[in-house]
Amino acid sequence: MQKKAIICVDDEKIILVSLKSQLKKLFGNDYQLEFAEEATEAFEIIEELAAAQVQIIMVVSDWLMPGMKGDEFLIKIHDKYPGIISILLTGQADGKAIQQAKEKAHLFCCLQKPWTEEELFEKLSSGLKKLD
């Protein structure tokens, strides 16, 4: 059975720590969980996973990050790996950026910071149902 991975990208370490504990609680060891603090690092992880035949099923990305905004990042991922489900985390994304991500990256949903554990579980679970 092919291993499956979920990647989370956020420039705030505290957010990644929170996501890690919540995703471990939600999924246990069902998925390989990877974390990156910027888009460039996330691209490296994606290439390594792809080379290792690990299927990347979801990317959860912050919107406001140094170097590259989340909508641009998700569009680049979608261009190369169109089957990956994308979720944008934001406390301040503008409507235009969200619309662009919906149109060009097939954004599954936007999760507002701060989110509740229930919201996170609901959004990720419904996103994963799209894969079935």
N, C-alpha and C positions, 0 to 999 in steps of 0.2 A: 504494500500500500504506500502510495506517495505521501511524503510528509508535506504538511501545509503550514504556512506561516502568516502571521499578522505583523505588520510593521507600524510603529508609532513614531511620529516625528514632531518634536517641539523643542524650541530653544531654551525652555525653562525646565531645569532638572526636576524641580518639585512636581511639575505636571507629569513628567515621564515616570517618576516614582509612584505617583498616584495611579496612573494608568496601569503600570506593571502590577501593583497589588490588586487592583480591581479586575484586571483581565485574568490573573492567576486564580482569583476567587471564582470568576465566571466560568473559565474554560479548563482549569487545572492544567494537565499536560496534553490536552487534545491538540493544541497548536504550538508551533515554535513561535515564540514571541521575540521580536527584535525591536530595538529602540535606537533612535538617532537624534542628535541635537540640531541637525541642519540638513537641508536637501542634498548636498553633495555627499555627506556621509550615508544618507539613506539610499542614494543611487548606488553607492559602492556595495552596500548590504544586498540590495536587490540583485545586482549582477552576480555577486557571490552565491546567493541562494539559487538563482536561475542556473548557474553553472553546476551546482550541486544537485540539480533536478528537484529542488524544493519548490512546490507550487505556492506562489504568493497569492493569497485570496483576498486580502484587505489591507488598505493603507489608511491610517488615521493620522491626519496632518493638521498642525496648527496653521493658521493663516498668516499671522504677522511674525515673520522670521527674518533674520538678517540674510542677505545674499539673494534669496528667492522667496517670494510670497507663496503661500500654500496653493492658491488656485493655479499659478504657473507650474508648480511642482506636480500637481495632480494631472494637469494636462499633458505634461511630458511623459509621465508614467502611462497614462491612458494611450498615448500615441504608440508606445512600444509594447505595452501589455494591456490590451483593451478589456481583458476579462477580470481585472482586479477591481474590487468594490472600493470606492473612495468615500471617505467621511472627512469633512472639514471641521476642525475645532476652532472656535473663534470667540473672542470677547469683543472684537471690533471690526470684522470684515465688512466692507461696504457691499451694498446690494449688487452693484455692477460686477464685482469680483465673484460673488456667489453665483450670479446668473451665468457668467463666463464659464465657471467650473461646471455648472449643470449642462451647458451646451457642449462644451469642448472636452470635458473629462467624464461626462455621464455621472456627475456627483450624485451619490446615493442620498446623502442628507448632510445637514449642518447641525452641529451640536454646540450650543452656546456654553461658554465658560461663565461661571462655574456650573458644571452639570451635577446631577445627582447620580448615584450608583444605579438607580432604577432606570433613569434615562439612558445611560451608557449601555446597560444590559439590553434594554429594549431595542435601541438603534442597531447595535451590533448583531443581535440575534436576528432581527428582521432582515438585515443586510445579508447575513449568512444563508437565510432561507432562499434568497435569490439564486444561490449556487445549486440548490437541490434540483 
